C-alpha cells in the first residue's frame, strides 16, 4: 500500500496516459480534480503532496516517486521542475 494513497489516486486517475486528450493543460487537470472530488479528498491530496515535498528528495528522486505513484505528466517537458510543479499543485488544491 502507498504512503500517499490520495496523491496516488490523483496522479494515476487524472494524470493517466491519456490526460492530454481530456484537458489542454496540466493546470486544467488540477482544476478539474478540485471541482470533481470532495473537499476532504482534495485536502488529503494536498496534505500528501506537502508531505512528499517535505521529504529530502532531489529532483530525480522526486520525479521517480511521482511517476511511481502514477503520473504520466512530466513537468520538465514544459520547462518546470518536479518540485516546482508539485508545489503549484499543492497551492492550487488549497483553493
mmCIF file as gemmi writes it, N, C-alpha and C atoms, coordinates in Angstrom:
data_model
loop_
_atom_site.group_PDB
_atom_site.id
_atom_site.type_symbol
_atom_site.label_atom_id
_atom_site.label_alt_id
_atom_site.label_comp_id
_atom_site.label_asym_id
_atom_site.label_entity_id
_atom_site.label_seq_id
_atom_site.pdbx_PDB_ins_code
_atom_site.Cartn_x
_atom_site.Cartn_y
_atom_site.Cartn_z
_atom_site.occupancy
_atom_site.B_iso_or_equiv
_atom_site.pdbx_formal_charge
_atom_site.auth_seq_id
_atom_site.auth_asym_id
_atom_site.pdbx_PDB_model_num
ATOM 1 N N . UNK Axp A 1 ? 0.83 -1.185 0 1 0 ? 1 A 1
ATOM 2 C CA . UNK Axp A 1 ? 0 0 0 1 0 ? 1 A 1
ATOM 3 C C . UNK Axp A 1 ? 0.873 1.246 0 1 0 ? 1 A 1
ATOM 4 N N . UNK Axp A 2 ? 0.424 2.26 -0.68 1 0 ? 2 A 1
ATOM 5 C CA . UNK Axp A 2 ? 1.163 3.503 -0.817 1 0 ? 2 A 1
ATOM 6 C C . UNK Axp A 2 ? 1.11 4.327 0.465 1 0 ? 2 A 1
ATOM 7 N N . UNK Axp A 3 ? 2.179 5.057 0.721 1 0 ? 3 A 1
ATOM 8 C CA . UNK Axp A 3 ? 2.183 6.018 1.82 1 0 ? 3 A 1
ATOM 9 C C . UNK Axp A 3 ? 1.379 7.257 1.457 1 0 ? 3 A 1
ATOM 10 N N . UNK Axp A 4 ? 1.022 7.384 0.189 1 0 ? 4 A 1
ATOM 11 C CA . UNK Axp A 4 ? 0.331 8.557 -0.329 1 0 ? 4 A 1
ATOM 12 C C . UNK Axp A 4 ? -0.886 8.137 -1.149 1 0 ? 4 A 1
ATOM 13 N N . UNK Axp A 5 ? -1.887 7.504 -0.533 1 0 ? 5 A 1
ATOM 14 C CA . UNK Axp A 5 ? -2.997 6.956 -1.32 1 0 ? 5 A 1
ATOM 15 C C . UNK Axp A 5 ? -3.828 8.009 -2.062 1 0 ? 5 A 1
ATOM 16 N N . UNK Axp A 6 ? -4.086 9.146 -1.451 1 0 ? 6 A 1
ATOM 17 C CA . UNK Axp A 6 ? -4.88 10.178 -2.127 1 0 ? 6 A 1
ATOM 18 C C . UNK Axp A 6 ? -4.083 10.784 -3.279 1 0 ? 6 A 1
ATOM 19 N N . UNK Axp A 7 ? -2.804 11.025 -3.055 1 0 ? 7 A 1
ATOM 20 C CA . UNK Axp A 7 ? -1.95 11.569 -4.113 1 0 ? 7 A 1
ATOM 21 C C . UNK Axp A 7 ? -1.822 10.564 -5.251 1 0 ? 7 A 1
ATOM 22 N N . UNK Axp A 8 ? -1.698 9.292 -4.914 1 0 ? 8 A 1
ATOM 23 C CA . UNK Axp A 8 ? -1.618 8.26 -5.945 1 0 ? 8 A 1
ATOM 24 C C . UNK Axp A 8 ? -2.911 8.211 -6.751 1 0 ? 8 A 1
ATOM 25 N N . UNK Axp A 9 ? -4.054 8.299 -6.085 1 0 ? 9 A 1
ATOM 26 C CA . UNK Axp A 9 ? -5.334 8.321 -6.782 1 0 ? 9 A 1
ATOM 27 C C . UNK Axp A 9 ? -5.413 9.513 -7.736 1 0 ? 9 A 1
ATOM 28 N N . UNK Axp A 10 ? -4.99 10.663 -7.262 1 0 ? 10 A 1
ATOM 29 C CA . UNK Axp A 10 ? -4.982 11.877 -8.089 1 0 ? 10 A 1
ATOM 30 C C . UNK Axp A 10 ? -4.079 11.703 -9.312 1 0 ? 10 A 1
ATOM 31 N N . UNK Axp A 11 ? -2.854 11.281 -9.091 1 0 ? 11 A 1
ATOM 32 C CA . UNK Axp A 11 ? -1.9 11.175 -10.197 1 0 ? 11 A 1
ATOM 33 C C . UNK Axp A 11 ? -2.29 10.099 -11.194 1 0 ? 11 A 1
ATOM 34 N N . UNK Axp A 12 ? -2.634 8.924 -10.69 1 0 ? 12 A 1
ATOM 35 C CA . UNK Axp A 12 ? -2.945 7.825 -11.613 1 0 ? 12 A 1
ATOM 36 C C . UNK Axp A 12 ? -4.313 7.987 -12.254 1 0 ? 12 A 1
ATOM 37 N N . UNK Axp A 13 ? -5.235 8.615 -11.555 1 0 ? 13 A 1
ATOM 38 C CA . UNK Axp A 13 ? -6.587 8.763 -12.072 1 0 ? 13 A 1
ATOM 39 C C . UNK Axp A 13 ? -6.806 9.978 -12.945 1 0 ? 13 A 1
ATOM 40 N N . UNK Axp A 14 ? -5.982 11.007 -12.763 1 0 ? 14 A 1
ATOM 41 C CA . UNK Axp A 14 ? -6.179 12.25 -13.507 1 0 ? 14 A 1
ATOM 42 C C . UNK Axp A 14 ? -5.013 12.581 -14.432 1 0 ? 14 A 1
ATOM 43 N N . UNK Axp A 15 ? -3.82 12.146 -14.088 1 0 ? 15 A 1
ATOM 44 C CA . UNK Axp A 15 ? -2.656 12.35 -14.964 1 0 ? 15 A 1
ATOM 45 C C . UNK Axp A 15 ? -2.244 11.026 -15.606 1 0 ? 15 A 1
ATOM 46 N N . UNK Axp A 16 ? -3.241 10.261 -16.048 1 0 ? 16 A 1
ATOM 47 C CA . UNK Axp A 16 ? -3.015 8.987 -16.728 1 0 ? 16 A 1
ATOM 48 C C . UNK Axp A 16 ? -2.462 9.248 -18.129 1 0 ? 16 A 1
ATOM 49 N N . UNK Axp A 17 ? -2.202 8.203 -18.874 1 0 ? 17 A 1
ATOM 50 C CA . UNK Axp A 17 ? -1.533 8.346 -20.172 1 0 ? 17 A 1
ATOM 51 C C . UNK Axp A 17 ? -2.332 9.145 -21.193 1 0 ? 17 A 1
ATOM 52 N N . UNK Axp A 18 ? -3.635 9.255 -21.037 1 0 ? 18 A 1
ATOM 53 C CA . UNK Axp A 18 ? -4.463 9.992 -22 1 0 ? 18 A 1
ATOM 54 C C . UNK Axp A 18 ? -4.949 11.336 -21.471 1 0 ? 18 A 1
ATOM 55 N N . UNK Axp A 19 ? -4.312 11.862 -20.431 1 0 ? 19 A 1
ATOM 56 C CA . UNK Axp A 19 ? -4.81 13.095 -19.831 1 0 ? 19 A 1
ATOM 57 C C . UNK Axp A 19 ? -4.851 14.239 -20.825 1 0 ? 19 A 1
ATOM 58 N N . UNK Axp A 20 ? -3.917 14.28 -21.77 1 0 ? 20 A 1
ATOM 59 C CA . UNK Axp A 20 ? -3.904 15.378 -22.751 1 0 ? 20 A 1
ATOM 60 C C . UNK Axp A 20 ? -5.09 15.308 -23.713 1 0 ? 20 A 1
ATOM 61 N N . UNK Axp A 21 ? -5.704 14.145 -23.841 1 0 ? 21 A 1
ATOM 62 C CA . UNK Axp A 21 ? -6.908 14.021 -24.672 1 0 ? 21 A 1
ATOM 63 C C . UNK Axp A 21 ? -8.117 14.639 -23.982 1 0 ? 21 A 1
ATOM 64 N N . UNK Axp A 22 ? -8.045 14.767 -22.669 1 0 ? 22 A 1
ATOM 65 C CA . UNK Axp A 22 ? -9.173 15.265 -21.888 1 0 ? 22 A 1
ATOM 66 C C . UNK Axp A 22 ? -9.022 16.714 -21.452 1 0 ? 22 A 1
ATOM 67 N N . UNK Axp A 23 ? -7.792 17.213 -21.356 1 0 ? 23 A 1
ATOM 68 C CA . UNK Axp A 23 ? -7.531 18.563 -20.855 1 0 ? 23 A 1
ATOM 69 C C . UNK Axp A 23 ? -6.411 19.209 -21.671 1 0 ? 23 A 1
ATOM 70 N N . UNK Axp A 24 ? -6.493 20.51 -21.823 1 0 ? 24 A 1
ATOM 71 C CA . UNK Axp A 24 ? -5.487 21.231 -22.604 1 0 ? 24 A 1
ATOM 72 C C . UNK Axp A 24 ? -4.167 21.418 -21.863 1 0 ? 24 A 1
ATOM 73 N N . UNK Axp A 25 ? -4.258 21.571 -20.552 1 0 ? 25 A 1
ATOM 74 C CA . UNK Axp A 25 ? -3.052 21.839 -19.763 1 0 ? 25 A 1
ATOM 75 C C . UNK Axp A 25 ? -3.067 21.023 -18.468 1 0 ? 25 A 1
ATOM 76 N N . UNK Axp A 26 ? -1.9 20.931 -17.855 1 0 ? 26 A 1
ATOM 77 C CA . UNK Axp A 26 ? -1.808 20.262 -16.558 1 0 ? 26 A 1
ATOM 78 C C . UNK Axp A 26 ? -2.594 21.051 -15.508 1 0 ? 26 A 1
ATOM 79 N N . UNK Axp A 27 ? -2.583 22.362 -15.592 1 0 ? 27 A 1
ATOM 80 C CA . UNK Axp A 27 ? -3.349 23.175 -14.651 1 0 ? 27 A 1
ATOM 81 C C . UNK Axp A 27 ? -4.841 22.89 -14.778 1 0 ? 27 A 1
ATOM 82 N N . UNK Axp A 28 ? -5.311 22.647 -15.988 1 0 ? 28 A 1
ATOM 83 C CA . UNK Axp A 28 ? -6.726 22.324 -16.192 1 0 ? 28 A 1
ATOM 84 C C . UNK Axp A 28 ? -7.088 20.999 -15.528 1 0 ? 28 A 1
ATOM 85 N N . UNK Axp A 29 ? -6.157 20.06 -15.515 1 0 ? 29 A 1
ATOM 86 C CA . UNK Axp A 29 ? -6.393 18.78 -14.829 1 0 ? 29 A 1
ATOM 87 C C . UNK Axp A 29 ? -6.576 19.018 -13.337 1 0 ? 29 A 1
ATOM 88 N N . UNK Axp A 30 ? -5.703 19.83 -12.768 1 0 ? 30 A 1
ATOM 89 C CA . UNK Axp A 30 ? -5.771 20.116 -11.337 1 0 ? 30 A 1
ATOM 90 C C . UNK Axp A 30 ? -7.096 20.809 -11.008 1 0 ? 30 A 1
ATOM 91 N N . UNK Axp A 31 ? -7.49 21.781 -11.827 1 0 ? 31 A 1
ATOM 92 C CA . UNK Axp A 31 ? -8.762 22.476 -11.616 1 0 ? 31 A 1
ATOM 93 C C . UNK Axp A 31 ? -9.937 21.505 -11.699 1 0 ? 31 A 1
ATOM 94 N N . UNK Axp A 32 ? -9.892 20.61 -12.663 1 0 ? 32 A 1
ATOM 95 C CA . UNK Axp A 32 ? -10.956 19.623 -12.817 1 0 ? 32 A 1
ATOM 96 C C . UNK Axp A 32 ? -11.03 18.713 -11.591 1 0 ? 32 A 1
ATOM 97 N N . UNK Axp A 33 ? -9.881 18.257 -11.131 1 0 ? 33 A 1
ATOM 98 C CA . UNK Axp A 33 ? -9.832 17.408 -9.947 1 0 ? 33 A 1
ATOM 99 C C . UNK Axp A 33 ? -10.437 18.126 -8.746 1 0 ? 33 A 1
ATOM 100 N N . UNK Axp A 34 ? -10.022 19.365 -8.543 1 0 ? 34 A 1
ATOM 101 C CA . UNK Axp A 34 ? -10.508 20.135 -7.396 1 0 ? 34 A 1
ATOM 102 C C . UNK Axp A 34 ? -12.032 20.277 -7.43 1 0 ? 34 A 1
ATOM 103 N N . UNK Axp A 35 ? -12.593 20.438 -8.616 1 0 ? 35 A 1
ATOM 104 C CA . UNK Axp A 35 ? -14.031 20.572 -8.745 1 0 ? 35 A 1
ATOM 105 C C . UNK Axp A 35 ? -14.793 19.265 -8.755 1 0 ? 35 A 1
ATOM 106 N N . UNK Axp A 36 ? -14.101 18.161 -8.973 1 0 ? 36 A 1
ATOM 107 C CA . UNK Axp A 36 ? -14.753 16.857 -9.107 1 0 ? 36 A 1
ATOM 108 C C . UNK Axp A 36 ? -14.761 16.026 -7.835 1 0 ? 36 A 1
ATOM 109 N N . UNK Axp A 37 ? -13.811 16.239 -6.986 1 0 ? 37 A 1
ATOM 110 C CA . UNK Axp A 37 ? -13.664 15.418 -5.785 1 0 ? 37 A 1
ATOM 111 C C . UNK Axp A 37 ? -14.188 16.159 -4.551 1 0 ? 37 A 1
ATOM 112 N N . UNK Axp A 38 ? -14.424 15.418 -3.504 1 0 ? 38 A 1
ATOM 113 C CA . UNK Axp A 38 ? -14.91 16.019 -2.264 1 0 ? 38 A 1
ATOM 114 C C . UNK Axp A 38 ? -13.836 16.921 -1.662 1 0 ? 38 A 1
ATOM 115 N N . UNK Axp A 39 ? -14.253 17.929 -0.907 1 0 ? 39 A 1
ATOM 116 C CA . UNK Axp A 39 ? -13.266 18.791 -0.236 1 0 ? 39 A 1
ATOM 117 C C . UNK Axp A 39 ? -12.31 17.992 0.654 1 0 ? 39 A 1
ATOM 118 N N . UNK Axp A 40 ? -12.811 16.936 1.274 1 0 ? 40 A 1
ATOM 119 C CA . UNK Axp A 40 ? -11.957 16.112 2.134 1 0 ? 40 A 1
ATOM 120 C C . UNK Axp A 40 ? -10.884 15.384 1.324 1 0 ? 40 A 1
ATOM 121 N N . UNK Axp A 41 ? -11.259 14.863 0.173 1 0 ? 41 A 1
ATOM 122 C CA . UNK Axp A 41 ? -10.303 14.163 -0.695 1 0 ? 41 A 1
ATOM 123 C C . UNK Axp A 41 ? -9.252 15.139 -1.221 1 0 ? 41 A 1
ATOM 124 N N . UNK Axp A 42 ? -9.699 16.305 -1.636 1 0 ? 42 A 1
ATOM 125 C CA . UNK Axp A 42 ? -8.772 17.325 -2.137 1 0 ? 42 A 1
ATOM 126 C C . UNK Axp A 42 ? -7.81 17.739 -1.032 1 0 ? 42 A 1
ATOM 127 N N . UNK Axp A 43 ? -8.323 17.948 0.173 1 0 ? 43 A 1
ATOM 128 C CA . UNK Axp A 43 ? -7.467 18.335 1.301 1 0 ? 43 A 1
ATOM 129 C C . UNK Axp A 43 ? -6.45 17.238 1.624 1 0 ? 43 A 1
ATOM 130 N N . UNK Axp A 44 ? -6.867 15.986 1.55 1 0 ? 44 A 1
ATOM 131 C CA . UNK Axp A 44 ? -5.949 14.877 1.812 1 0 ? 44 A 1
ATOM 132 C C . UNK Axp A 44 ? -4.86 14.813 0.741 1 0 ? 44 A 1
ATOM 133 N N . UNK Axp A 45 ? -5.251 15.023 -0.493 1 0 ? 45 A 1
ATOM 134 C CA . UNK Axp A 45 ? -4.272 15.02 -1.587 1 0 ? 45 A 1
ATOM 135 C C . UNK Axp A 45 ? -3.266 16.145 -1.394 1 0 ? 45 A 1
ATOM 136 N N . UNK Axp A 46 ? -3.75 17.327 -1.042 1 0 ? 46 A 1
ATOM 137 C CA . UNK Axp A 46 ? -2.851 18.461 -0.783 1 0 ? 46 A 1
ATOM 138 C C . UNK Axp A 46 ? -1.904 18.135 0.369 1 0 ? 46 A 1
ATOM 139 N N . UNK Axp A 47 ? -2.432 17.558 1.449 1 0 ? 47 A 1
ATOM 140 C CA . UNK Axp A 47 ? -1.597 17.225 2.601 1 0 ? 47 A 1
ATOM 141 C C . UNK Axp A 47 ? -0.514 16.212 2.219 1 0 ? 47 A 1
ATOM 142 N N . UNK Axp A 48 ? -0.872 15.239 1.403 1 0 ? 48 A 1
ATOM 143 C CA . UNK Axp A 48 ? 0.109 14.233 0.979 1 0 ? 48 A 1
ATOM 144 C C . UNK Axp A 48 ? 1.146 14.835 0.042 1 0 ? 48 A 1
ATOM 145 N N . UNK Axp A 49 ? 0.722 15.755 -0.82 1 0 ? 49 A 1
ATOM 146 C CA . UNK Axp A 49 ? 1.687 16.444 -1.698 1 0 ? 49 A 1
ATOM 147 C C . UNK Axp A 49 ? 2.675 17.241 -0.855 1 0 ? 49 A 1
ATOM 148 N N . UNK Axp A 50 ? 2.161 17.936 0.156 1 0 ? 50 A 1
ATOM 149 C CA . UNK Axp A 50 ? 3.036 18.708 1.032 1 0 ? 50 A 1
ATOM 150 C C . UNK Axp A 50 ? 3.967 17.799 1.833 1 0 ? 50 A 1
ATOM 151 N N . UNK Axp A 51 ? 3.459 16.651 2.258 1 0 ? 51 A 1
ATOM 152 C CA . UNK Axp A 51 ? 4.307 15.699 2.978 1 0 ? 51 A 1
ATOM 153 C C . UNK Axp A 51 ? 5.426 15.173 2.085 1 0 ? 51 A 1
ATOM 154 N N . UNK Axp A 52 ? 5.09 14.88 0.851 1 0 ? 52 A 1
ATOM 155 C CA . UNK Axp A 52 ? 6.109 14.408 -0.087 1 0 ? 52 A 1
ATOM 156 C C . UNK Axp A 52 ? 7.135 15.503 -0.352 1 0 ? 52 A 1
ATOM 157 N N . UNK Axp A 53 ? 6.674 16.738 -0.48 1 0 ? 53 A 1
ATOM 158 C CA . UNK Axp A 53 ? 7.603 17.854 -0.668 1 0 ? 53 A 1
ATOM 159 C C . UNK Axp A 53 ? 8.531 18.016 0.536 1 0 ? 53 A 1
ATOM 160 N N . UNK Axp A 54 ? 8.062 17.62 1.702 1 0 ? 54 A 1
ATOM 161 C CA . UNK Axp A 54 ? 8.869 17.719 2.915 1 0 ? 54 A 1
ATOM 162 C C . UNK Axp A 54 ? 9.942 16.647 3.032 1 0 ? 54 A 1
ATOM 163 N N . UNK Axp A 55 ? 9.873 15.643 2.183 1 0 ? 55 A 1
ATOM 164 C CA . UNK Axp A 55 ? 10.907 14.611 2.157 1 0 ? 55 A 1
ATOM 165 C C . UNK Axp A 55 ? 12.179 15.192 1.543 1 0 ? 55 A 1
ATOM 166 N N . UNK Axp A 56 ? 13.298 14.661 1.93 1 0 ? 56 A 1
ATOM 167 C CA . UNK Axp A 56 ? 14.579 15.153 1.419 1 0 ? 56 A 1
ATOM 168 C C . UNK Axp A 56 ? 14.934 14.429 0.123 1 0 ? 56 A 1
ATOM 169 N N . UNK Axp A 57 ? 14.136 14.703 -0.931 1 0 ? 57 A 1
ATOM 170 C CA . UNK Axp A 57 ? 14.349 14.06 -2.225 1 0 ? 57 A 1
ATOM 171 C C . UNK Axp A 57 ? 14.901 15.07 -3.221 1 0 ? 57 A 1
ATOM 172 N N . UNK Axp A 58 ? 15.912 14.651 -3.978 1 0 ? 58 A 1
ATOM 173 C CA . UNK Axp A 58 ? 16.383 15.53 -5.045 1 0 ? 58 A 1
ATOM 174 C C . UNK Axp A 58 ? 15.398 15.452 -6.216 1 0 ? 58 A 1
ATOM 175 N N . UNK Axp A 59 ? 15.606 16.268 -7.218 1 0 ? 59 A 1
ATOM 176 C CA . UNK Axp A 59 ? 14.676 16.344 -8.351 1 0 ? 59 A 1
ATOM 177 C C . UNK Axp A 59 ? 14.443 14.992 -9.021 1 0 ? 59 A 1
ATOM 178 N N . UNK Axp A 60 ? 15.51 14.269 -9.255 1 0 ? 60 A 1
ATOM 179 C CA . UNK Axp A 60 ? 15.373 12.969 -9.91 1 0 ? 60 A 1
ATOM 180 C C . UNK Axp A 60 ? 14.558 11.996 -9.087 1 0 ? 60 A 1
ATOM 181 N N . UNK Axp A 61 ? 14.84 11.937 -7.807 1 0 ? 61 A 1
ATOM 182 C CA . UNK Axp A 61 ? 14.115 11.024 -6.921 1 0 ? 61 A 1
ATOM 183 C C . UNK Axp A 61 ? 12.654 11.439 -6.777 1 0 ? 61 A 1
ATOM 184 N N . UNK Axp A 62 ? 12.393 12.735 -6.72 1 0 ? 62 A 1
ATOM 185 C CA . UNK Axp A 62 ? 11.016 13.203 -6.63 1 0 ? 62 A 1
ATOM 186 C C . UNK Axp A 62 ? 10.252 12.852 -7.903 1 0 ? 62 A 1
ATOM 187 N N . UNK Axp A 63 ? 10.876 13.06 -9.057 1 0 ? 63 A 1
ATOM 188 C CA . UNK Axp A 63 ? 10.243 12.687 -10.322 1 0 ? 63 A 1
ATOM 189 C C . UNK Axp A 63 ? 9.95 11.202 -10.39 1 0 ? 63 A 1
ATOM 190 N N . UNK Axp A 64 ? 10.896 10.389 -9.97 1 0 ? 64 A 1
ATOM 191 C CA . UNK Axp A 64 ? 10.693 8.939 -9.958 1 0 ? 64 A 1
ATOM 192 C C . UNK Axp A 64 ? 9.543 8.552 -9.035 1 0 ? 64 A 1
ATOM 193 N N . UNK Axp A 65 ? 9.464 9.198 -7.878 1 0 ? 65 A 1
ATOM 194 C CA . UNK Axp A 65 ? 8.404 8.898 -6.917 1 0 ? 65 A 1
ATOM 195 C C . UNK Axp A 65 ? 7.037 9.258 -7.5 1 0 ? 65 A 1
ATOM 196 N N . UNK Axp A 66 ? 6.928 10.425 -8.122 1 0 ? 66 A 1
ATOM 197 C CA . UNK Axp A 66 ? 5.653 10.845 -8.707 1 0 ? 66 A 1
ATOM 198 C C . UNK Axp A 66 ? 5.246 9.935 -9.866 1 0 ? 66 A 1
ATOM 199 N N . UNK Axp A 67 ? 6.206 9.511 -10.645 1 0 ? 67 A 1
ATOM 200 C CA . UNK Axp A 67 ? 5.902 8.574 -11.73 1 0 ? 67 A 1
ATOM 201 C C . UNK Axp A 67 ? 5.495 7.218 -11.164 1 0 ? 67 A 1
ATOM 202 N N . UNK Axp A 68 ? 6.141 6.786 -10.087 1 0 ? 68 A 1
ATOM 203 C CA . UNK Axp A 68 ? 5.769 5.524 -9.457 1 0 ? 68 A 1
ATOM 204 C C . UNK Axp A 68 ? 4.361 5.586 -8.863 1 0 ? 68 A 1
ATOM 205 N N . UNK Axp A 69 ? 3.935 6.781 -8.488 1 0 ? 69 A 1
ATOM 206 C CA . UNK Axp A 69 ? 2.583 6.975 -7.975 1 0 ? 69 A 1
ATOM 207 C C . UNK Axp A 69 ? 1.553 7.09 -9.091 1 0 ? 69 A 1
ATOM 208 N N . UNK Axp A 70 ? 2.013 7.067 -10.34 1 0 ? 70 A 1
ATOM 209 C CA . UNK Axp A 70 ? 1.087 7.007 -11.461 1 0 ? 70 A 1
ATOM 210 C C . UNK Axp A 70 ? 1.051 8.189 -12.391 1 0 ? 70 A 1
ATOM 211 N N . UNK Axp A 71 ? 1.887 9.192 -12.164 1 0 ? 71 A 1
ATOM 212 C CA . UNK Axp A 71 ? 1.851 10.368 -13.021 1 0 ? 71 A 1
ATOM 213 C C . UNK Axp A 71 ? 2.455 10.085 -14.393 1 0 ? 71 A 1
ATOM 214 N N . UNK Axp A 72 ? 1.686 10.371 -15.412 1 0 ? 72 A 1
ATOM 215 C CA . UNK Axp A 72 ? 2.19 10.298 -16.788 1 0 ? 72 A 1
ATOM 216 C C . UNK Axp A 72 ? 2.543 11.696 -17.296 1 0 ? 72 A 1
ATOM 217 N N . UNK Axp A 73 ? 2.441 12.68 -16.426 1 0 ? 73 A 1
ATOM 218 C CA . UNK Axp A 73 ? 2.825 14.055 -16.766 1 0 ? 73 A 1
ATOM 219 C C . UNK Axp A 73 ? 4.256 14.288 -16.316 1 0 ? 73 A 1
ATOM 220 N N . UNK Axp A 74 ? 5.047 14.892 -17.184 1 0 ? 74 A 1
ATOM 221 C CA . UNK Axp A 74 ? 6.426 15.232 -16.869 1 0 ? 74 A 1
ATOM 222 C C . UNK Axp A 74 ? 6.573 16.746 -17.003 1 0 ? 74 A 1
ATOM 223 N N . UNK Axp A 75 ? 6.584 17.475 -15.888 1 0 ? 75 A 1
ATOM 224 C CA . UNK Axp A 75 ? 6.648 18.929 -15.962 1 0 ? 75 A 1
ATOM 225 C C . UNK Axp A 75 ? 7.942 19.463 -16.566 1 0 ? 75 A 1
ATOM 226 N N . UNK Axp A 76 ? 8.989 18.644 -16.592 1 0 ? 76 A 1
ATOM 227 C CA . UNK Axp A 76 ? 10.248 19.123 -17.166 1 0 ? 76 A 1
ATOM 228 C C . UNK Axp A 76 ? 10.117 19.355 -18.672 1 0 ? 76 A 1
ATOM 229 N N . UNK Axp A 77 ? 9.15 18.692 -19.297 1 0 ? 77 A 1
ATOM 230 C CA . UNK Axp A 77 ? 8.913 18.919 -20.728 1 0 ? 77 A 1
ATOM 231 C C . UNK Axp A 77 ? 8.283 20.286 -20.987 1 0 ? 77 A 1
ATOM 232 N N . UNK Axp A 78 ? 7.706 20.875 -19.928 1 0 ? 78 A 1
ATOM 233 C CA . UNK Axp A 78 ? 7.102 22.199 -20.032 1 0 ? 78 A 1
ATOM 234 C C . UNK Axp A 78 ? 7.97 23.264 -19.375 1 0 ? 78 A 1
ATOM 235 N N . UNK Axp A 79 ? 9.224 22.915 -19.08 1 0 ? 79 A 1
ATOM 236 C CA . UNK Axp A 79 ? 10.168 23.884 -18.522 1 0 ? 79 A 1
ATOM 237 C C . UNK Axp A 79 ? 10.08 24.064 -17.013 1 0 ? 79 A 1
ATOM 238 N N . UNK Axp A 80 ? 9.337 23.214 -16.33 1 0 ? 80 A 1
ATOM 239 C CA . UNK Axp A 80 ? 9.207 23.302 -14.881 1 0 ? 80 A 1
ATOM 240 C C . UNK Axp A 80 ? 10.032 22.198 -14.227 1 0 ? 80 A 1
ATOM 241 N N . UNK Axp A 81 ? 10.155 22.29 -12.926 1 0 ? 81 A 1
ATOM 242 C CA . UNK Axp A 81 ? 10.798 21.219 -12.162 1 0 ? 81 A 1
ATOM 243 C C . UNK Axp A 81 ? 9.704 20.383 -11.509 1 0 ? 81 A 1
ATOM 244 N N . UNK Axp A 82 ? 10.053 19.185 -11.113 1 0 ? 82 A 1
ATOM 245 C CA . UNK Axp A 82 ? 9.096 18.337 -10.401 1 0 ? 82 A 1
ATOM 246 C C . UNK Axp A 82 ? 8.663 19.013 -9.104 1 0 ? 82 A 1
ATOM 247 N N . UNK Axp A 83 ? 9.629 19.548 -8.374 1 0 ? 83 A 1
ATOM 248 C CA . UNK Axp A 83 ? 9.327 20.195 -7.096 1 0 ? 83 A 1
ATOM 249 C C . UNK Axp A 83 ? 8.443 21.418 -7.308 1 0 ? 83 A 1
ATOM 250 N N . UNK Axp A 84 ? 8.81 22.245 -8.264 1 0 ? 84 A 1
ATOM 251 C CA . UNK Axp A 84 ? 8.009 23.444 -8.528 1 0 ? 84 A 1
ATOM 252 C C . UNK Axp A 84 ? 6.594 23.102 -8.949 1 0 ? 84 A 1
ATOM 253 N N . UNK Axp A 85 ? 6.449 22.069 -9.779 1 0 ? 85 A 1
ATOM 254 C CA . UNK Axp A 85 ? 5.118 21.662 -10.217 1 0 ? 85 A 1
ATOM 255 C C . UNK Axp A 85 ? 4.295 21.144 -9.051 1 0 ? 85 A 1
ATOM 256 N N . UNK Axp A 86 ? 4.887 20.286 -8.216 1 0 ? 86 A 1
ATOM 257 C CA . UNK Axp A 86 ? 4.145 19.742 -7.088 1 0 ? 86 A 1
ATOM 258 C C . UNK Axp A 86 ? 3.775 20.834 -6.093 1 0 ? 86 A 1
ATOM 259 N N . UNK Axp A 87 ? 4.635 21.822 -5.923 1 0 ? 87 A 1
ATOM 260 C CA . UNK Axp A 87 ? 4.304 22.966 -5.07 1 0 ? 87 A 1
ATOM 261 C C . UNK Axp A 87 ? 3.105 23.725 -5.65 1 0 ? 87 A 1
ATOM 262 N N . UNK Axp A 88 ? 3.08 23.931 -6.962 1 0 ? 88 A 1
ATOM 263 C CA . UNK Axp A 88 ? 1.94 24.607 -7.599 1 0 ? 88 A 1
ATOM 264 C C . UNK Axp A 88 ? 0.658 23.797 -7.449 1 0 ? 88 A 1
ATOM 265 N N . UNK Axp A 89 ? 0.765 22.492 -7.581 1 0 ? 89 A 1
ATOM 266 C CA . UNK Axp A 89 ? -0.405 21.63 -7.397 1 0 ? 89 A 1
ATOM 267 C C . UNK Axp A 89 ? -0.938 21.787 -5.98 1 0 ? 89 A 1
ATOM 268 N N . UNK Axp A 90 ? -0.056 21.702 -4.994 1 0 ? 90 A 1
ATOM 269 C CA . UNK Axp A 90 ? -0.483 21.823 -3.589 1 0 ? 90 A 1
ATOM 270 C C . UNK Axp A 90 ? -1.152 23.17 -3.352 1 0 ? 90 A 1
ATOM 271 N N . UNK Axp A 91 ? -0.602 24.236 -3.905 1 0 ? 91 A 1
ATOM 272 C CA . UNK Axp A 91 ? -1.199 25.558 -3.74 1 0 ? 91 A 1
ATOM 273 C C . UNK Axp A 91 ? -2.564 25.629 -4.409 1 0 ? 91 A 1
ATOM 274 N N . UNK Axp A 92 ? -2.677 25.062 -5.593 1 0 ? 92 A 1
ATOM 275 C CA . UNK Axp A 92 ? -3.956 25.088 -6.32 1 0 ? 92 A 1
ATOM 276 C C . UNK Axp A 92 ? -5.01 24.271 -5.57 1 0 ? 92 A 1
ATOM 277 N N . UNK Axp A 93 ? -4.61 23.201 -4.933 1 0 ? 93 A 1
ATOM 278 C CA . UNK Axp A 93 ? -5.553 22.381 -4.196 1 0 ? 93 A 1
ATOM 279 C C . UNK Axp A 93 ? -5.986 23.038 -2.897 1 0 ? 93 A 1
ATOM 280 N N . UNK Axp A 94 ? -5.227 24.031 -2.457 1 0 ? 94 A 1
ATOM 281 C CA . UNK Axp A 94 ? -5.605 24.775 -1.256 1 0 ? 94 A 1
ATOM 282 C C . UNK Axp A 94 ? -6.766 25.718 -1.565 1 0 ? 94 A 1
ATOM 283 N N . UNK Axp A 95 ? -7.013 25.929 -2.865 1 0 ? 95 A 1
ATOM 284 C CA . UNK Axp A 95 ? -8.148 26.746 -3.258 1 0 ? 95 A 1
ATOM 285 C C . UNK Axp A 95 ? -7.722 28.126 -3.591 1 0 ? 95 A 1
